[in-house]
Each structure stands twice: as C-alpha cells, then as structure tokens.
Amino acid sequence: MIGIHEGFEAARIKLQSELDARKTQAERNRLGQFATPTALAFDILAYALILVPEEKKIRFLDPAVGTGSFFSAFREVFAENQITGAVGFEIDPHYGEPASRIWRESDFTIKLTDFTTEEPNGQFNLVICNPPYVRHHHLQNDDKVRLQARTSQASGMKLSGLAGLYCHFIGLSHPWMAEGCVAGWLIPSEFMDVNYGKAIKHYLLKKVTLLKIHRFDPDDVQFTDALVSSAVVWFKNEPPPDEHTVTFTYGGTLLEPRYSREVSKNELAHEAKWSRFPQSDIRQKRSKAVISDFFYIRRGIATGDNDFFILCLNEIKSRNLPLVAFRPILPSPRYLTENEVQADANGLPLLDRQLFLLDTRLSEERILESYPELYAYLQEGKERGIHERYLCGHRSPWYSQENRLPAPFVCTYLGRSNTKSGRPFRFILNNSSATVANVYLAMYPKPLLAKAIEQDATLLRKIWEMLNRITPEQLMGEGRVYGGGLRKLEPGELANVDAAEIAALIPDFKSIVSGQQLALFGGMTL
C-alpha cells in the first residue's frame, strides 16, 4: 500500500474546512456540496477492496471529487501496484483548483469541468462517488431536459422531473464503466421509497448486478451539514444472474452492519419500498385489509402562508375581524398534548390554543363594503406579496381555501422515533368541527365504515384505539425516513398499513379476504 502520510490527509481536511467556510450554508445546500467525512470514505474504500480481485489493475473514477476524500482513502487502502490511473471531475473551481494543487504530485488527475457534459470513454473499473445532492427544484428547466435526455441515452434510465441531480450522475456514469466495473454510490436513501426512484431501481435490477445496499441508521447522520438519510449502493457492470440475491444491511458500518438480509431480485421487483429491508420480511401478497379499505386519506390544507391565514381568537377580536370569515383549525401536533380533541356545543375545539383559518369566497368589493377591517387585513397581505405566491395565485379569490371537511380521525404527518413515547406518528380522534393543515393526514370513513359507525356509535372510539395500537414498526415500515430520524408518512403510505383489527369489527367485512374482493371496498386515496 502507498500509505498516505497522516499529515497530508490532515492538510486536505483543513483545506476542505477552509473552503467550506468561505461559502454560506445556503450556497452549499443549493449546489449539493457535502464533503464525505474521512472515516466514511475509508469505510467505503475498505469495502470496495473486498469486491475487487487482488490481482486486478484499477482505473479509478470519481465524477464529483471535491477535494479528493475518496481518492485519499483509495490510495490508503489499495496497493500501489494495483493503481493504473485515477480521474476525478469537479465543476466548482472553488474546490477544484485548490484540490488540483494539493494532488499535483500524485497520479490523480482532476478535471475542472461539468461531468454531466463530458463524453464517456468506458475505461474505468472502479467508480466511487458522493454525487451532488441537488434537489430538483434547484435545477433549471433547461438543465432538467438536457439531463433527462443524456441520462436516458447513457443508461436507459428515464428519470422524472422530480429526480435530484444525484440520480442523473448514476445514469450518466454508466458508459464510463468498463465491463465488470464495481461501483459504489453514497446517495440519499430516499430513492428506495419515492416514485422518482422507480427508474433507479429498474436500472439496478435490469441493467447491472446490484450487489448490496447499506443504509445508515438515520439517527447517525453521516453529514453534519445535511439532514439526509444516507445509503451506499454497490453494483457491478454486468447483467444480473436469473436467481440473483441482493444483500441489504443497516446500521453500524459497511464491514460490520447491525442487521443483514438477502433478498432476491425477483422479490425486489415487486416491492415498492426497499427501505423495509433488512429489518422486515418479504411482504406477502395482500390477503388482509389495509387502512385504505376503510378510509379516504387526504393531506391537510396547504394555506400558502400559515402566519397570515391562521389566527388566534384574540388577534381576530383585536383586529375586529368578522368570525364568519373564519373556520376552526387544529393547531400543530406539538400543541396537542392529548390524542383526543373535545368540542363545545358549537363544535369548537376545547383547547388552550384555539386557532381559526381565514376562508371566505366573498369578493374584495363585498368585503370592503361589509367588513372594512377584513379588507384592510387583506391589503396587508397584498403588500407582503402573499396573493402572488404559487398557491394563492392559483385560487379564486386568493384568500379562499380548499373545501376540506373536518375529519373524525387525523394522523400526524411528520415525527421522530426517538420521542418519549417512541411513536413518530399519532392518531387523533377529532370530535370538533376543526379542519387541519398539511401537518396532518385527514382520514374520512368510506361508506362501508361510515354505515357501521352510524349503526354503532361506540365503533368510532374502538377504531381510534385500534389505530393507536398499530405499532411504530408497522407505520415506519410503510413511511420514509430522513437524516436525524425524521419520519414521514404520505397518504398512499398510510393507506397500505395493515387494518385487520378494524375489519374484524365490521360484520360485512369479516368474510372478505381476497385482494379482488377487498378492491371492491377501497384502495382509492383522494
């Protein structure tokens, strides 16, 4: 081994810190610049050593090199006589030029250019990369169109407009790989669950041989400056065998994971949420009831500006605003200490924090005539440009809201598993006429369940108790996770949670067990 002198790596880390400090956090977030920590880079290259035959000569490629943390680890781990060439690309001269200077005496070539515009040569047999984590909304439309076309041509990967830049880096790297090339990608684990990740998963199952996906514990954030849950995806540039199995690991390190499981590629092809593995078993073909058989599930209202549209009762009174232009709305989950909301005789929530949502379809002319104080408040909103924001600009009038009825059951949308209760999501029984904002999922009983509740009033509370008996593992298994342990549950994910207990309460449902019959009663998420 070459054995990089500790002083050199210390100097590189110091340079990285100095360069990072010269940029604002916002700048680096926008450009997706999150340097790979030394220990993690070494862990990744140490695992690469296992996958590459000892006698094989290595031509190394890093399409997003930064200051060279992966190449530094590469030279430390691999024998000098194995290395026949190494190339890195860096689009930002802020990092690329200093990096070129510190590596000028080595056999590492750093090209100061945009990797996504370069023509591939297909000579590399080890690709290791932490691609820029640039979210789709930071990509210009022209860039998206160009990237989609080039990625499709390079790899057959047809990415949607919601895919981040890191997805394109994976696809664009395909023609740079020689046959049998080993690739390790340090990327956000969200591709395993979201819709735009389908194209990546299809590529991993059909175009190459997927070897392993290691997912880090989201509570152990790999990048201190990016709240993202990370994974390392390993594959080889060759067609997958028919009966191929993929190794899924979780927690710990690549070499010493906490959990491990083998999953066949054929089973993966039918599983939408790869983050279930390795902790969960293969999902069996559906034979039991799920939440969507009983509920329509919708996200709460997105107001466009909660500070402007949601007011407390005291502010409404102090401004002399007409209460008729407002309707009650539940506060954020952190202000609900109990999982049941009681109501007064008028349906208003009995809470210390009573909030109301501005929502009227009266014209501004009519408001000026009948409610001048409310008209003045709307003018304040216009002065702040609220009426021109995306959501408000697509509403008529701009201060009206979605027609969303109060839901008897609501589920929190975001949460953490490291709370005192250990439950990232809560089901709340809403006895009030309050609607909810988009920090909740609103659950409306479907006709079959609504009829059963009408016939048996005690059923409402029994179902609420059953919902809160759903284990955190069941909910987290359907949801998604971000760095720092932040959990998220979309309507379609809550829809797939097991609801066998609810089915057992409803006489008309007990005999219905086949997926075909279940489909008669649900599956639709509004």
N, C-alpha and C positions, 0 to 999 in steps of 0.2 A: 504494500500500500504506500501511497505517497505520504500520507500523514500530514495534513495541513498544520502548520505551526499555530499553536493556540493564539499567539499574538496577531496573526493575520486575520483569523476569524473574529477576534475581539475588535480589530480595526474595522472590519466590514460591518459588524453590528453597530459600532459607534457611528460610522458613516450613514448607515440606514437611519439611525435615530436623528442625526443632524438633518438629513434630507426630509424626513417626515415632519420635523419641527418647523421647517420653512414653508410648509403648506398648512392650510386650515383643515380641520376635520371635514368640513363640508366639501372642500375641493377633492380630498382623497375619497370620500364616500361617492361623490359623483363619478369619479374615474375608476372606482372599484379597486383602489390601491391599498391592499392589506398584506404586508410582508409576512412571509412564513417564518415562524419562530425557529431558532436553530435546532432545538431538541426535536421538534416535529419534523423538520427537514431530514434530520439524521435518522429518525424512526422510519420515515418513508423510504429512504435510500437503502437502509438496512434490510427492509422487506424486499425491495427490488433485487437485492443481491441473491435472495432465495430463489427468485423466479428466473434469473438469468444464468445459463450454464457457465461454469467457472472458466471453461476454455474459450468462451465466445468473446470476440473482439467487439467493443462497444462504441457506437456512434450515438452521442447523446444530444437530445434536443429539449430545450425549454422555451416554449413560444411566448412566455411572459416572464422574463427573467428578473426584473427588478434590479437588485444589487448582486444577485447570484447566490442566494442561500441554498438552493438545490445543488448547484454545481459545486459549491463548497463542501456539502455533505457527500456528493458523488465522489469527489477526489479523495475524501477521507475513507470512504467505505470500499471502493473498488481498487483493485490492484493497478498500478501504473501501467503494466504491460498489457492490460485489457483495453485501455482507453486509446482509441484511434482518431477521435475527433469529437468536438463539442461545440454546439452553436446555441446561442440564445437570442431572442428578439425582445426589444424594449422600445415602445412607441414614445415614451416620455423622456426627452433629453435631461430633464431634471434628475432622473435616476440613471439613465443610460450612459451619459457622458462620464460621471464620476465612477460608475461601475466599470466602464471600459478602461479607465486609467488604472484602477487597482488590479485588474486582471491582465494588463498588457504584457506581463512577463510569463503568462501561462499559455496553455494550449486551448484556451477558451475564447471563442470569437463571439462578440456581442454586436448584433446588427441593430443600428438605431433606425428602426422603421416599423411600420404597422404590419404586424404578422398577417392580418386578415386580407392584405392586398398583395402579398407575395405569392410567387409561383412555386409550387412544391417540387422537390426533387426525389423524394421517396428513398432516401439512403439511410435513414435513422432507424435504429433498432432498440432504443430506449428513450421514451418520451415521458418526462416528469414535469408537471405543470400545476401551478396555482393560478388559474386564469383570472383576469379582472372581473370582479363581481359588480358589474354594471347592470342595474335593473333596466327593464325595457323602457320605462318612461324617461330615462336619461339618454336614450338613443333617438337620434333624429329619424324622421320617417324615411328619408332618402337612404340613410345608413341601414335601416332595417331591411328595406327592399334589396339593397345590394348584398347584405349579409345572408338573407334568406336564399337568394339565387345562388351565391357562391357555395354556401353550405350544402344546399341540395345537390349541386353539381359535384362537390367534393366527396360526399358521403352518402347521398340519398336521403339524408335527414331533412324532413320537411317541417321546419320549426314554425310555430305560430308567432304572431306579433307580440305575444306576452313573454316570450323567452328572453332571458338575460344574455349578455354578451358571452358569459362563460359557456353557454350551450353551443354557440357558434364556434368557439375555439375548439371544442371537442370534435365537431364535424369537420372543420377546416383542416384539422391536423391529420385526418385520415390518409390523404395521399402523400403525406410526408413520411409515413411509416413503411419500412420495408416489410416483406412477408415475415411473419413470426415476431414482429416488434412487440415488446412489452410496454404498456402504457399505464401510468399511474396519475390519476387526476384528483387533486384536492379541491373539492367543489362543495357548494351548499347541498345539504341532503334533501332539500325541498323537492328536487326533481323526482324523487321516489314516489311522491304522492299527488302532485298537482297535474292539471290537464296538459300544460305545455310540455311536461316531462315525458309524455307518451312517445314522442318521436325519439327521444334519447334512449328510452327503454327498448324500443323496437330496434334501434341500431345496435344496442348492446346484446340483444338476443339473436339477431339475424345476421348482422354484418361482421361481427367479431366474436371471439370467445370470451365471454365475461368470466373472470376468474374469482373475484372477491369484491365485496363491498364492506368496508369497515365504517361504522357510524360511531362517532364520538358521543359520549354522554353529553346532552345539551347543557347540563349544569356545569360542565367543564369546558367553558368557551375557549376555543383554540386561538381566537384573535381578540385581544383585549379591546380593540377599537371597532369591532364589527359584531353586532348581535345576530349571528348566523350560526345555525347548527351545521357542522361540517361532516363530510364523509370523504373517504379515499376510495376511488373506483379503480380497480385493476382489470385490464383485459389484454388479450393477445390478438394481434392482427392476423387471424386465420379463421376459417369457417368453424362454427361450433359443432362438436360431435352430436349425433342424434340424441343420445341419452346423457347429455352433459348435466352436471350439477354445479351450482354456484355456492360459494362459501359466504355466508353473512355473519359478520361479527359485530359486537357492540361493546362500548366501554373499554377502559384500560388503554392499551397500546395495540398497534398492529401486530406485534410479535406476541403480546400477552393480553388478549382480549378477555373481557369478563364473561361474555356469552358467545356461543358459536353454534351455527346450524347450517346444514347442507340443504339446499332447495333446488329441485330440478328446474331446468329452463322451461320445460313444458308447463309446469305449475306456475312459474313466474309469468308466463304469457297470459294467464287468466286471472292474475291478481293485480288489482289497481293500486294497492297501497303496499309498496315494498318495505316501508318502514315498520311493518308488522314483524319483520324478521330481524334478529334471530329469536326474540323473546316469545313470539306467538307461533302456534302450529299452522299448518296449511289450512286455509279456510275451506270448510266443506261446502259442497253445493247447497244452496239455500233450501232448507226444508222447514224452517221455523219463521214465525212472524218477526217483523222488524218495525222500528218506530214509524216508518213511512206508511205502513199498513193502517195506521190509526190517526196520523196527523198530517196536515199540510204544514210545512215548515217554511217560514219566511224570515229573512233578516229584518231587524227593526228599521225604523225610519232613518234615512240619512238626510239631515236637515240642510246641510250646506254651510252652517255656522251655528253650532250649539250655543255659543255665548250670546248670539243675537236673538235666536229664535226661542230659546228655553229660558224662562224667567221664573224666579220665585214669587210667591204671592205678595210679599212685602214690596218688591220692586214694581209689580203690576199696580198695586194700590198707590205707591208713592208717585208714580207717573200718571195716575188717573186713567189707566188704560182699561178698555172695556173687557171684562172677563168673558163675555160672549164670543170674543175673537180668539179665545184660547181653549185648549183641552188638556186634561191632566196627562202627565207623562212620568214614568218611574225614573228615579234618579239612577246614577251609575251604581253597579253592584256593590262597590265599596261602601255605599251609604245604606245598603240593606243588610242589617245585622241578622235578620231572620229570613227564613226561606218561604215565608207566607206573608202576603200583603193583605191586611184587613181594610175595610172600607166603611165610610159613614153611610147614612141613609141616602145621600146623593151620589154614591159611587166614588167619592174622592178617597184616595189612599190615606189611611191613618198613619202618617209618617211625620217625623220631625222635619224632614226636608221635603216640603211639598213643591213640586215644580209643574210648570204649565208650558205647553207648546203653542206658539203663535201659529194659527192656521185659520185663515179666512179666505173666502173666494169673492168677497166684496171688492169692487173696483176701487182704485185710489180716489176717484172722484166721489164715490159714495162714502168712502171713509172720511174724506175731507169734510163732507157735508155733515155726517152724523157723529164722527169720532175724531175731532181735530187733534187730540193728544196722540192718538194712534198714528194719524197721518204724519205728525211731527217725528214720531219714532221711526217710521218707515223712511223718512227723509234722512235721518241719521244713518240708517243702513245704506242708503244710496251714496251718501258722502264717503262711506268706507268702501264702496265698490262691491258690496255684498250681492246686489242684484245682478252683477255681471259675472259672478262666479259660475262655474260649469253647471252645477245642479240647479241653482236659482235661475240661471239664464234659460234653462230648458223647461221651466214651469210657467204656467199662466194662471193667475198672476204669480210673480216671482216669490211672493211670501206665502203662498199656499203649500200644503204638504201632501204627501201620499195619503190616499184614503185607506188607512190601516185601522181596522177594528181592534179593540182590546182583546188580548189573548188570555185564556184562562191559565195557560202554562207558558212560562218563558224559561229559556235556558241561557246561561251566561255564555258569551261567545269566545272570550279570552280568559286565560287563567294560568296559574303556576301550580305545579305539583308539590312544591316544597312549602306550602302553607301549613298552618297548624292542623287543619282538617285532612290534609293530604289529597284533597279533591280539587282539581283545577276547574271543574265545571259544576254549577249548581242549577237545580230545577226549582223554580219559584212558582208557588200557587198564587195567582193574581186574582183576588176577589173583587178588585176595583175596576173602574171604567178607564183606567190609565192605559195609554198605549206605551210603546217602548222605542228607544233609539237603537241605532245599529250596534250597540254593545251587547245586545241580546238577540237570541233567536226566538221568534214568536211561534207558538205551537197551537194550531187550530184543529180541534177534533174533526175527523172525517165523518160522513153521515152515519156509518155503522156505529162508531164510538159515541157520537152525539146522541143517537137514538137510545143507546144503552144508558148514558148518563141521565137522559131525560126520564127514563123509566126507573132509575135507581140513583137518587141524589147522593147516596154515600159513595158512589163509584168515583166521583171526582177526587175526593181525598185519598182513596185507596190507590188510584192511578198515580197521583202525585207522590205518595210514599214509595210506590214501586219504582218510579223514575229515579228517586234519590237512593234507591238500593242498587242501581246499576253501578258496577264497580268502576273506579277510576281507570283501571286497566282496559276495560271494555271501551270506554269513551276515548281514551288516548290511543287505543289501537285503531280507531277509525279516523281520529283527527290528525293534526300535524304539529310539529314542534319546531321552535326556533331557538337560537342561542340563549343561554341563561335560563333555560327551562320554561320559556313562554309557550303555552299550548293554545291551539286554535281549533275551533270546530265549526266547519262550514255547514250550511243546511243539508247538502247532499251527503255529508259525512255522518251527521246526527241521524239522518234517515236510515242508515244501514245498521244502526245499533240494535242488538237483539231485544225483542219485546215479547218473549214467550210468556212472561208473567201476566202481562196485560191481556194477551189472547186467552189465557186461562180464566179470566174474569168474565168474558163475554160469551154467553151460551151459543150465539150464532156463529162464533168463530172457532169453537173448540174442535170441530171435525174437519176444519180446513187446514191441511198440512202441506199440500203440494205447491210448488212455486207457481204453477199455472193457475191454481185456484186463488192463491194469495194475490196474484196480479189483478184479480177482479176487484179487489178492495183497496188497492193502494199503489204505492210506488211512485206517485206523482208528487213532486216537490215544487211548490209555487215560488 
